[in-house]
């Protein structure tokens, strides 16, 4: 199980960071969560430490985005 930070680059030069999760059978990608790589890295590390089940990933991201706002 693992969560990794991914980076996407847009035509306007902006970069968006998101999460990739692989549990050995399923690949989940949640792109463009933030323009700050450190906040997404912190989220990935917390998901790994907590051994977050992928079924809860969207709820965790919803809370993450609410905290950013």
N, C-alpha and C positions, 0 to 999 in steps of 0.2 A: 504494500500500500504506500502511496506517496502523493504528495502535493507539490507541484512545481510552479514557479512564476513563469509566465510567458509574456512576450512583448510583441505588439503589433505596431507597425508604422503606417501612418495615413498619408495621403497625397499632400496634405498641407504641412507635413513635417512633424505633426503631433505624434506622440507615442502613447499607447494605451497598454496597461499591464493587466493581466488576468491570471487565472489559475488553470492548471491542467492536473487532472487526477487519473491515475492508473491503478487499478486494484488487481491486475493480473488477468482480468477478463473483460473489463469495461473501461473505455476511455471517455472521460468527461472533460469538456473544455468550456470555460466561462471567460470570454475575452472582454477586454476594455472595461475593467472594473474601476480603474483609477489611473491618473497620469503620474502618480507617485509610486515608484517601484518599492520603496521601503515599507509603505503601508500594506501593499499586497504581499511582500515577503513576510511581514509579521503575521498576516492572516494565514499564509501557507504553513509557517512554522507552528502556529497554534493548532491548526488542523492536524498536522502530523503528531504533535505532542499529545493531543487529545484522542488520537486514533479515530478521527471523525469518519463515520460511516457515510459513504457517498450519497445515500438517500436523504441525508440532512444538508447536503451542500447548498442547495438553493435557499433554504431557510437561513443558513449562516450568511450567505451572500446578501440576502435581503436585509438582515440586521447590520451587516458591514456597511452597506450603502446608506442605510438610515443614519448610522453614526457619523458618516462623512458629511451629511447634509446639515 
